[in-house]
Amino acid sequence: MVMAKASKGPAAAWLIKRLRSDVHKVTPRKRDMNALERVMALVLQGPEGSYSAAEKAVSSLKAHFIHWNEVRVSRAFEVADVLAERRVGNAPERAEAAQEYLRRVFGLQNHLELDWLYDASSERRAQLLDSIEMAPAHAGPVLDLDAMEEGDLIPVSTDMKRFLSRVGALPPSPGEKQVRSFMASQFKNKDFFANFVALQVQAGEVCDSKHPHCRYCPVLDVCPHGKKMLGKDAWSAALQDSGLAAKKKAARR
């Protein structure tokens, strides 16, 4: 694994292995899926669910109803019945979430067109997701990748640069080129979508600029910034509580 010469911190592949979970396994957007449907799939997936199951729910509703407005105004049991007939798990809950999502989007802009998100800035997309108040943390990074056009470079956020610097993988204040070089192997393989999402969620949600949630960091055991922030005793206690102490001990063997 190629690492930044200025750092003796963790390698890119090791970081991704620690950061990724099943919820990050979001696939690239299908060509016939518009932005409204993409965000709906992410909403139905939630913070811990399966994206494939959520995508199946969206495609099932799309195949049955003429327009998404029809889903929005239908009776709840009618939407749930469609999902149940297509053997979509948690049909009542997903039906309720789908309708509530559509109502919120309509309430915000008086229509259901969301393809403008792909021409907007990452910050503007984040504002819309925050306004909906239903999208999981990984929705923003997913849309950032969806918005890429052919030839575009993988987006590198300030959050991502800060996290990689804090964890010791890159020197302080790294440039975008350094981040892309360090993460090259993980951004170019077949799992690049999930890898990017996992890294960006960690960087933006856990490794916050002013109030990092170090106790819940999956790489706290190797993060010098986290150890400094918590102090030796609190750091050790956090490692014990999270199970990272055992991993650290096993790595030394």
C-alpha positions as CSV (number, residue, x, y, z in Angstrom):
1,M,0.0,0.0,0.0
2,V,1.4,3.4,-1.1
3,M,1.3,6.0,1.7
4,A,2.1,9.6,1.9
5,K,5.8,10.0,2.6
6,A,5.3,12.7,5.1
7,S,3.2,10.5,7.4
8,K,3.6,7.3,9.3
9,G,-0.1,7.0,10.0
10,P,-2.6,4.4,8.9
11,A,-2.8,3.2,5.3
12,A,-5.8,4.0,3.1
13,A,-7.0,0.4,2.8
14,W,-6.8,-0.1,6.6
15,L,-8.8,3.1,7.2
16,I,-11.5,2.1,4.8
17,K,-11.8,-1.3,6.3
18,R,-12.4,0.2,9.7
19,L,-14.8,2.9,8.5
20,R,-17.0,1.0,6.2
21,S,-20.2,-0.7,7.3
22,D,-23.2,-2.3,5.4
23,V,-25.0,1.0,5.3
24,H,-22.3,2.5,3.1
25,K,-22.9,-0.1,0.4
26,V,-24.8,2.2,-1.9
27,T,-24.5,1.5,-5.6
28,P,-24.1,4.1,-8.3
29,R,-27.3,5.7,-9.4
30,K,-29.2,3.9,-12.2
31,R,-29.7,5.8,-15.4
32,D,-33.5,5.8,-15.1
33,M,-33.5,7.0,-11.5
34,N,-34.0,10.7,-11.0
35,A,-32.9,12.8,-8.0
36,L,-36.3,12.6,-6.3
37,E,-36.2,8.8,-6.4
38,R,-32.5,8.6,-5.4
39,V,-33.1,10.6,-2.3
40,M,-36.2,8.6,-1.5
41,A,-34.2,5.4,-1.7
42,L,-31.7,6.8,0.8
43,V,-34.5,8.0,3.1
44,L,-36.1,4.5,3.0
45,Q,-32.7,3.0,3.7
46,G,-32.2,5.1,6.7
47,P,-29.1,5.2,8.9
48,E,-28.7,1.4,9.2
49,G,-30.8,-0.3,6.5
50,S,-30.0,-2.0,3.2
51,Y,-29.9,0.2,0.1
52,S,-30.9,-2.6,-2.2
53,A,-34.1,-3.2,-0.2
54,A,-34.9,0.5,-0.3
55,E,-34.2,0.7,-4.0
56,K,-36.6,-2.2,-4.5
57,A,-39.2,-0.3,-2.6
58,V,-38.8,2.8,-4.8
59,S,-38.8,0.8,-8.1
60,S,-42.0,-1.1,-6.9
61,L,-43.9,2.2,-6.3
62,K,-42.6,3.7,-9.5
63,A,-43.9,0.7,-11.5
64,H,-47.3,0.7,-9.9
65,F,-48.2,4.4,-9.7
66,I,-48.5,6.8,-12.7
67,H,-46.7,9.7,-10.9
68,W,-45.1,10.4,-7.6
69,N,-47.8,12.8,-6.8
70,E,-50.2,9.9,-6.8
71,V,-48.1,8.2,-4.2
72,R,-48.1,11.4,-2.1
73,V,-51.9,11.7,-2.0
74,S,-52.9,8.0,-1.9
75,R,-54.2,6.4,1.3
76,A,-51.5,4.8,3.4
77,F,-52.7,1.3,3.1
78,E,-52.8,1.5,-0.7
79,V,-49.1,2.3,-0.8
80,A,-48.2,-0.3,1.8
81,D,-50.2,-2.9,-0.1
82,V,-48.1,-2.3,-3.2
83,L,-44.9,-2.8,-1.3
84,A,-46.2,-5.9,0.4
85,E,-47.3,-7.4,-2.9
86,R,-43.8,-6.9,-4.2
87,R,-42.4,-8.6,-1.0
88,V,-40.6,-5.5,0.2
89,G,-39.8,-5.8,3.9
90,N,-41.3,-3.4,6.5
91,A,-43.9,-2.4,3.9
92,P,-46.1,-0.3,6.3
93,E,-43.1,1.7,7.7
94,R,-41.5,2.2,4.3
95,A,-44.9,3.3,2.8
96,E,-45.3,5.8,5.6
97,A,-41.8,7.1,5.1
98,A,-42.2,7.4,1.3
99,Q,-45.4,9.5,1.6
100,E,-44.0,11.7,4.3
101,Y,-40.8,12.3,2.3
102,L,-42.9,13.3,-0.8
103,R,-45.1,15.6,1.3
104,R,-42.0,17.3,2.7
105,V,-40.4,17.8,-0.7
106,F,-43.7,19.2,-2.1
107,G,-44.1,21.4,1.0
108,L,-40.7,22.9,0.5
109,Q,-41.0,23.8,-3.2
110,N,-44.6,23.2,-4.3
111,H,-43.5,20.5,-6.8
112,L,-41.5,17.2,-6.7
113,E,-38.7,18.0,-9.2
114,L,-35.3,17.5,-7.6
115,D,-33.0,17.1,-10.5
116,W,-31.7,20.6,-9.9
117,L,-29.7,19.1,-7.1
118,Y,-27.1,17.8,-9.6
119,D,-26.4,21.3,-10.8
120,A,-26.2,22.7,-7.3
121,S,-23.3,23.0,-4.9
122,S,-22.6,20.4,-2.3
123,E,-23.6,23.0,0.4
124,R,-26.9,23.6,-1.4
125,R,-27.6,19.9,-1.6
126,A,-26.9,19.6,2.1
127,Q,-29.3,22.4,2.9
128,L,-32.1,20.6,1.0
129,L,-31.4,17.4,2.8
130,D,-31.4,19.2,6.2
131,S,-34.7,20.8,5.3
132,I,-36.3,17.4,4.6
133,E,-35.1,16.1,8.0
134,M,-35.4,12.5,6.9
135,A,-32.2,11.8,5.0
136,P,-29.4,9.7,6.6
137,A,-25.9,11.1,7.1
138,H,-24.6,9.4,4.0
139,A,-27.1,11.0,1.6
140,G,-25.0,14.0,1.0
141,P,-21.8,12.2,-0.1
142,V,-23.9,9.9,-2.3
143,L,-25.4,12.9,-4.1
144,D,-21.9,14.5,-4.4
145,L,-20.8,11.4,-6.4
146,D,-24.1,11.3,-8.4
147,A,-23.5,14.9,-9.5
148,M,-20.1,14.1,-11.0
149,E,-19.8,14.3,-14.8
150,E,-17.5,12.3,-17.0
151,G,-13.9,13.4,-16.4
152,D,-14.6,15.0,-13.0
153,L,-12.2,14.2,-10.2
154,I,-13.5,12.7,-7.0
155,P,-14.6,15.6,-4.8
156,V,-12.3,16.3,-1.8
157,S,-13.9,18.2,1.1
158,T,-12.4,20.3,3.8
159,D,-13.8,17.7,6.2
160,M,-11.9,14.9,4.5
161,K,-8.6,16.8,4.5
162,R,-9.1,17.6,8.2
163,F,-9.8,14.0,9.1
164,L,-6.9,12.5,7.3
165,S,-4.6,15.0,8.8
166,R,-6.0,14.5,12.4
167,V,-5.7,10.7,12.1
168,G,-2.0,11.1,11.0
169,A,-2.5,9.7,7.5
170,L,-1.5,13.0,5.9
171,P,0.5,16.1,7.1
172,P,-1.3,19.1,8.4
173,S,-3.4,21.1,5.9
174,P,-3.0,18.6,3.0
175,G,-4.0,19.6,-0.5
176,E,-6.6,17.9,-2.7
177,K,-3.9,16.3,-4.8
178,Q,-2.4,14.7,-1.7
179,V,-5.8,13.3,-0.6
180,R,-6.5,11.9,-4.0
181,S,-3.0,10.4,-4.2
182,F,-3.3,8.8,-0.7
183,M,-6.8,7.4,-1.4
184,A,-6.1,6.5,-5.0
185,S,-6.3,2.7,-4.6
186,Q,-9.6,3.0,-2.7
187,F,-11.2,5.6,-5.0
188,K,-10.4,3.6,-8.1
189,N,-11.4,0.0,-7.2
190,K,-14.9,-1.4,-7.7
191,D,-16.0,-0.4,-4.3
192,F,-15.1,3.3,-4.7
193,F,-18.6,4.5,-4.2
194,A,-19.0,2.9,-0.7
195,N,-15.4,3.8,0.2
196,F,-15.9,7.4,-0.6
197,V,-19.2,7.5,1.3
198,A,-17.7,5.9,4.4
199,L,-14.8,8.3,4.4
200,Q,-16.9,11.4,3.9
201,V,-19.4,10.4,6.6
202,Q,-16.6,9.8,9.1
203,A,-14.9,13.1,8.2
204,G,-18.1,15.2,8.3
205,E,-20.2,13.6,11.0
206,V,-17.7,12.1,13.5
207,C,-14.6,14.2,13.0
208,D,-16.4,17.5,13.3
209,S,-14.2,20.6,13.0
210,K,-15.3,22.2,16.4
211,H,-16.9,19.3,18.3
212,P,-15.5,16.0,17.2
213,H,-17.2,12.9,18.5
214,C,-13.9,11.2,19.4
215,R,-15.5,8.6,21.8
216,Y,-17.5,7.2,18.9
217,C,-14.6,7.2,16.4
218,P,-13.9,3.8,14.9
219,V,-10.2,4.7,14.5
220,L,-9.7,6.3,17.9
221,D,-7.0,3.8,18.8
222,V,-4.7,5.2,16.2
223,C,-5.8,8.8,16.2
224,P,-3.3,11.2,17.9
225,H,-5.8,14.0,17.8
226,G,-8.5,12.0,19.5
227,K,-6.0,10.9,22.2
228,K,-5.0,14.5,22.8
229,M,-8.6,15.8,22.9
230,L,-9.8,13.2,25.4
231,G,-6.7,12.9,27.6
232,K,-5.0,9.7,28.3
233,D,-7.5,8.3,30.9
234,A,-10.6,9.2,29.0
235,W,-9.0,7.9,25.8
236,S,-8.2,4.5,27.4
237,A,-11.7,4.3,28.8
238,A,-13.3,5.1,25.4
239,L,-11.2,2.3,23.8
240,Q,-12.4,-0.1,26.4
241,D,-16.0,0.9,26.0
242,S,-15.9,0.6,22.2
243,G,-13.9,-2.6,22.0
244,L,-11.0,-0.9,20.3
245,A,-8.7,-1.7,23.1
246,A,-8.9,-5.4,22.3
247,K,-8.2,-4.7,18.6
248,K,-5.2,-2.6,19.6
249,K,-3.9,-5.4,21.8
250,A,-4.4,-8.0,19.1
251,A,-2.6,-5.8,16.5
252,R,0.5,-5.8,18.7
253,R,0.8,-9.6,18.8
